[in-house]
């Protein structure tokens, strides 16, 4: 223990302690290493040739987004009804 501070605030007591210890260096037992290239058109390419395809979630949910935007657009601005999530028919 290096330091102990006892304090009281609003009827509650607090104890703060500071300690000092020696940290050990982390040991890495990895037998192999993999390089990772992060790009724009391909999100990830590994050093041994594996390419991960991009996940384009926007195209999959574009129709649902357009429907919900039209629903919200019909409601009065700053109303409580506009703050509620739009219900979908699908």
C-alpha positions in Angstrom: 0.0 0.0 0.0 1.3 3.4 -0.9 -1.5 5.8 0.2 -4.9 5.6 1.8 -7.4 8.5 1.8 -10.6 8.4 3.8 -13.3 11.1 3.0 -16.9 11.8 3.7 -19.4 13.5 1.3 -23.2 13.8 1.7 -23.2 11.4 4.6 -21.4 8.7 2.8 -17.8 7.5 3.5 -15.2 6.8 0.8 -11.9 5.0 1.0 -9.3 5.5 -1.8 -6.2 3.3 -1.8 -3.1 3.5 -4.0 -0.9 0.5 -4.4 2.4 -0.2 -6.2 3.4 -3.5 -7.7 5.8 -4.8 -10.4 4.0 -5.7 -13.6 5.4 -8.6 -15.6 5.9 -8.4 -19.3 3.3 -10.4 -21.3 4.6 -13.6 -23.0 3.4 -14.4 -26.5 3.6 -18.1 -27.3 2.3 -17.7 -30.9 3.9 -20.1 -33.4 2.7 -18.2 -36.4 1.8 -14.7 -37.3 -0.9 -13.3 -39.6 -0.8 -10.0 -41.4 -4.1 -8.1 -41.8 -4.7 -5.5 -44.5 -7.7 -3.3 -44.0 -9.0 -1.6 -47.1 -12.0 0.2 -48.5 -13.2 -2.1 -51.3 -12.2 -5.2 -49.4 -12.7 -4.9 -45.6 -10.0 -7.4 -44.7 -7.3 -9.4 -46.5 -5.1 -11.8 -44.5 -1.4 -12.4 -45.4 -2.1 -16.0 -46.5 -4.6 -14.9 -49.1 -8.0 -15.1 -47.4 -10.2 -12.2 -48.5 -13.3 -11.2 -46.6 -16.2 -9.8 -48.7 -17.8 -6.6 -47.7 -21.0 -6.8 -45.8 -23.4 -4.2 -47.3 -26.3 -4.0 -44.9 -27.5 -0.8 -46.4 -28.7 -2.3 -49.7 -30.5 -5.1 -47.8 -32.5 -2.7 -45.7 -32.9 0.2 -48.1 -36.6 -0.5 -48.8 -37.4 -0.7 -45.1 -35.5 2.6 -44.5 -37.5 4.4 -47.2 -40.8 3.1 -45.8 -39.9 4.3 -42.3 -38.7 7.7 -43.5 -42.0 8.2 -45.4 -44.0 7.2 -42.2 -42.0 9.7 -40.0 -42.3 12.4 -42.7 -46.1 12.4 -42.4 -46.0 13.1 -38.7 -45.9 16.5 -37.0 -42.4 17.6 -36.1 -41.4 17.5 -32.5 -44.5 15.6 -31.5 -44.5 12.6 -29.1 -46.0 10.5 -31.9 -43.0 11.2 -34.2 -40.6 10.0 -31.5 -42.2 6.6 -31.3 -40.6 3.9 -33.6 -42.4 3.3 -36.8 -44.2 0.0 -37.0 -43.5 -2.1 -40.1 -46.0 -4.1 -42.1 -43.5 -6.8 -42.9 
